[in-house]
Amino acid sequence: MSGFGVWPLPLSAAGIAFVSLRFTLLKLAGYPVLLVKIYLRMRNVGRNHRDALLYATFCVLGKFPEAMGQIRFHVNRWHRSRNIEYKSA
């Protein structure tokens, strides 16, 4: 999975929260849809109900820490973009 596909939904939902709560809730409604999509895919692969539901749940819950880590990485990269100077011999 590419890194770009993980963080736009939580980040855009947080950004649009300042504009309208209704649009934020609409964007966050995508997570239950994603959970059902992963669940159905795992059921088609042959997993039982419990395993497919647990897997789908934790895949969706993992999106938030992934997004936080990517945001933190990019913020730190922007702040630490200084040149490294070495001492001469």
C-alpha positions as CSV (number, residue, x, y, z in Angstrom):
1,M,0.0,0.0,0.0
2,S,1.3,3.4,-0.9
3,G,1.8,5.9,1.9
4,F,-0.2,8.5,0.0
5,G,-3.4,6.5,0.3
6,V,-3.5,6.4,4.1
7,W,-3.5,9.9,5.4
8,P,-5.7,12.0,3.1
9,L,-9.0,10.9,4.7
10,P,-8.2,11.6,8.4
11,L,-6.3,14.8,7.4
12,S,-9.0,16.1,5.2
13,A,-11.7,15.2,7.8
14,A,-9.7,17.2,10.4
15,G,-9.2,20.1,8.1
16,I,-12.8,20.4,7.0
17,A,-14.0,20.2,10.6
18,F,-13.3,24.0,10.9
19,V,-15.7,24.5,8.0
20,S,-18.6,22.2,8.6
21,L,-19.3,19.4,11.1
22,R,-21.7,17.8,8.6
23,F,-19.1,17.4,6.0
24,T,-16.7,16.0,8.5
25,L,-19.2,13.4,9.6
26,L,-19.8,12.6,6.0
27,K,-16.1,12.0,5.3
28,L,-15.8,9.9,8.5
29,A,-18.7,7.7,7.3
30,G,-16.2,6.2,4.9
31,Y,-14.6,4.2,7.6
32,P,-17.6,1.9,8.2
33,V,-17.8,1.4,4.5
34,L,-14.1,0.5,4.4
35,L,-14.6,-1.9,7.3
36,V,-17.4,-3.7,5.4
37,K,-15.3,-3.8,2.2
38,I,-12.4,-5.4,4.0
39,Y,-14.7,-7.8,5.9
40,L,-16.4,-9.0,2.7
41,R,-13.1,-9.4,0.9
42,M,-11.7,-11.6,3.8
43,R,-14.9,-13.6,3.8
44,N,-14.5,-14.3,0.1
45,V,-11.0,-15.4,0.7
46,G,-12.3,-18.0,3.1
47,R,-11.8,-16.6,6.5
48,N,-14.5,-17.2,9.2
49,H,-16.8,-14.5,10.4
50,R,-14.8,-13.7,13.6
51,D,-11.4,-13.5,12.0
52,A,-12.6,-11.4,9.1
53,L,-14.3,-9.0,11.4
54,L,-11.3,-8.6,13.7
55,Y,-9.0,-8.2,10.7
56,A,-11.2,-5.5,9.2
57,T,-11.7,-3.7,12.4
58,F,-8.0,-3.4,13.2
59,C,-7.1,-2.5,9.6
60,V,-9.5,0.5,9.9
61,L,-8.4,1.4,13.4
62,G,-4.8,1.3,12.2
63,K,-5.4,4.1,9.7
64,F,-5.3,6.8,12.5
65,P,-1.9,6.0,13.9
66,E,-0.6,5.6,10.4
67,A,-1.8,9.0,9.5
68,M,-0.4,10.6,12.6
69,G,3.0,9.0,11.9
70,Q,3.1,10.3,8.4
71,I,2.1,13.7,9.4
72,R,4.7,13.8,12.1
73,F,7.4,12.6,9.6
74,H,6.6,15.3,7.1
75,V,6.4,18.0,9.8
76,N,9.8,16.9,11.2
77,R,11.3,16.7,7.7
78,W,10.2,20.3,7.0
79,H,11.6,21.6,10.3
80,R,14.9,19.8,10.0
81,S,15.8,20.6,6.4
82,R,19.2,22.2,7.3
83,N,22.5,21.5,5.6
84,I,24.9,19.2,7.3
85,E,28.4,20.7,7.5
86,Y,31.4,18.6,8.3
87,K,34.6,19.8,9.9
88,S,37.6,20.0,7.7
89,A,40.5,17.8,8.4
